[in-house]
Amino acid sequence: MKRIITTTLFLFGILTAWGQSPQQMSFQSVIRDASDQLVSNAPVGMQISILQTSATGVAVYIETHTPTTNNNGLATLEIGTGTVVAGSFSGIDWANGPYFLKTETDPNGGTAYTISGTTQLLSVPYALYAETAGSTAIDLVNDADADPTNEIQSLSLSGQSLSISGGNSVTLPQSGNTLDQAYDQGGAGAGRIITVDAGEVELVNATANGIGLRASTSNTGVGILATSTNSANGFSAIQATTNATTNTTSAIVGSTSGGASAVSGQVESTATAAQGVYGSNLRTTGGYGVYGIGHTGTVGETNYQLGFGVYGRNYDAIGPLGNAVGTYGYGYIGVWGDQTDPNGYSIYANGDFGAAGTKAFAIDHPLDPEQKYLKHYSIESNEVLNVYRGTIAFDANGEATVTLPDYFDAVNANFSYQLTPIGGYAPLFIKEKIENGQFVIAGGSSSMEVSWTVYAERNDPYLQQHPESKAVEVEKESWNQGKYLQPDLYGQPDSKKIVKPLETGTVNPETGVEQTQLELKRD
């Protein structure tokens, strides 16, 4: 594998008292591979050459090293302490420069050097020339006082302040995890701006489970504020990505231990945006734009008279999807609607409404409201019907004229009748069929009543424009051929469900109950 050597050169010629300097220089290289990944904890072979006069000059000294990189891919060595190939490091005449440092590297730890680079040695290593200072002529100058030691200064360090006894001081950059000292000591970096013309400002933490960037505030401010001032589409104030493969790891995580929200979105009153929080899922195999798990998975509220607490829309399948799972002897509710306006609807379907099970009303049982429900079920038919019924007394001629609601003719067609005499037997019949909202019953007597029922086929504008809504036997869609609404009733597995389990095995930590995620599966 090809490896790239990124070299950071530190050369320290440390000058001690009376010109006695150590014969070595520190050298460091950071090694990355072709994928820009650090080459960590691996031996590398290196040859160091000191060239005189130019970058292609004569090598006055050559040595080799085999350092091992650390966790961060950093190789460290001391020039002057390696295995000498040619020359003498202590014999270099630093005054007779310039000198250049040539490095050759074998990433595999051998001597087949495939990567090389040359850089000029500047003023730092020439501190080693201090050793020859004894041969230099020295002019003695009178310091104009009797004390030969009062010009000596002492150094002291307090925090980041380095001072001399003469009174002057400098502030050293702070090491560690903060950047405030790097900005001219500006009050923890207050008001400082980092600007780049290209690329990005990158903070990398190579430690396992480490934190790349941490920001906090102990006052009433904001920990991190990100603002995008570009009005062009496609730019976000904050963008986060993750390549994790579990649904418990997120690109952005919000957590709260108090009364605040973990994640909050807000649209200002002057904004043109419609969403406080927007979720988009581009998977072609299904998924969720927004997914909530909790005591209540998702809550929607509105304080607008014509608004929606929860609004779901799907152009080709299912809108809101409710999953009811019976557990511990009682059943949860897939979709719950609550309405306090007597003219409103707890649940309203703007279109056809279907159910594979029964359709019933359920109330607290009037005779045992604390222990029981009372349920009544809808009457099913292979026709779309409206039902009208009533009781009327016969007149002296044994006839009765029934008047239906004034809208009857506007929403009904194809009528049928059912008559039951009350007070005795009577050969009742329909004397006049429904016309203009009325019909006439005959065959009775003045002392009798009749109970009547009219069944009518619904024929309002919706059914006139959508006659397919009256279909009884319907072909399944092509993508649902071979699948079932309730496959278990036919001895088939759940994998053949039209609305089928997508992922199972997630257990609710509070109840210990296995969760089921659902999607409308289309092949």
Number of C-alpha atoms within 10 A of each C-alpha: 8 9 19 18 19 14 15 12 14 14 18 17 20 18 17 12 6 10 16 15 16 16 16 20 19 14 17 17 18 20 23 20 16 11 10 10 13 21 23 17 15 18 19 21 19 25 21 25 22 24 24 22 14 15 18 11 12 14 19 17 21 22 20 21 23 21 17 18 21 16 14 17 21 22 25 19 18 15 21 20 14 17 14 16 13 12 15 13 18 13 10 17 15 17 12 9 15 15 26 22 18 20 20 19 23 19 25 15 17 14 17 13 17 12 14 14 12 17 14 16 17 12 10 13 18 19 17 25 17 18 17 13 13 10 7 7 7 8 5 6 6 7 10 7 7 8 8 10 7 9 9 9 11 9 10 10 13 8 8 13 12 14 17 14 11 11 7 8 14 11 15 15 15 14 10 6 8 11 13 16 17 14 15 13 15 12 11 14 15 10 8 12 8 5 8 8 5 6 6 8 8 7 9 9 11 12 10 6 7 9 11 11 10 9 7 9 9 7 7 6 9 10 11 9 8 8 8 10 9 10 7 8 6 6 11 13 10 10 8 8 8 9 8 10 8 7 7 7 11 14 10 11 9 9 9 9 7 7 6 9 11 11 11 9 9 10 12 9 7 6 7 8 10 10 10 10 11 9 9 9 10 9 9 7 11 14 16 14 11 11 10 10 9 8 7 7 8 11 8 8 9 10 8 8 6 7 10 12 12 12 9 9 9 8 6 6 10 12 11 11 12 11 12 10 13 10 10 7 5 8 10 11 11 11 11 9 10 9 10 8 8 7 6 10 12 11 11 9 8 6 9 6 7 9 6 7 7 11 14 12 11 11 12 13 13 10 10 10 11 9 8 12 14 14 12 10 10 9 8 10 8 9 12 15 17 16 12 13 13 11 15 16 20 19 16 11 11 18 23 24 16 16 14 18 9 10 10 20 17 12 16 16 17 11 15 13 15 13 17 15 19 16 11 12 12 16 10 18 15 16 14 12 14 21 11 12 15 16 16 16 21 20 17 26 21 13 13 17 21 23 14 17 16 16 17 21 17 22 20 14 11 12 15 12 10 10 11 10 13 13 10 11 7 7 8 11 10 9 11 18 11 11 19 20 14 18 15 12 9 8 8 13 13 16 13 19 19 20 20 19 17 15 11 11 10 13 12 12 8 8 9 9 14 11 15 15 15 18 18 18 17 14 7
